[in-house]
């Protein structure tokens, strides 16, 4: 049955919807955590320390964090592979596509594919920058507040982050509504509410994430 689900178009769309909602939940939690930077280094560093000790004493140090990481990686991979395979399947189903003009789609819909690529590349960069410190000159393990300040004190750090957040906002805007349709939540009477909620989620997440580099650039957080 699992194989049948994976092979079917409906199954792949369902996997995309579920994994998309999992990642959306993570984004909301991550944004709330990021906003703790406005309360100073003690609050922000304390939150980063809690992430490594959550679940204690039942779970060992960082076990809960690694469970979350593995779950997110699985969600990202399943989401990306499903999206790619659905895209290829759609192309194969339209061999004479040049005879037909595609209907006008929203900007968010037209940018879903390249937006996903941007986000995938950003995730890799973000981990190398603020988790492992591989591409972060002067990275200090155990000092996340200062590391964030350092990243957003560079022009390229701000550009990479803001472009990725804007792509994320468009992805959430279209993805949330699509997930609702796939999972059978949407209907003629609820579509307007779902679209409004999708727009609201995208706006809140975009503003919430971008507020951190903007605060560093303007000296509100230093």
Secondary structure, 3 states (H helix, E strand, C coil): CHHHHHHCHHHHHHHHHHHHHHHHHHHHHHHHHHHHHHHCHHHHHHHHHHHHHCCCCCCCCCHHHHHHHHHHHHHHHHHHHHHHHHHHHHHHCCCCHHHCCCCCCCHHHHCHHHHHHHHHHHHHHHHHHHCCCCCCCCCCCCCHHHHHHHHCCCHHHHHHHHHHHHHHHHHHHHHHHHHHHHCCCCCCCCHHHHHHHHHHHHHHHHHHHHHHHHHHHHCCCC
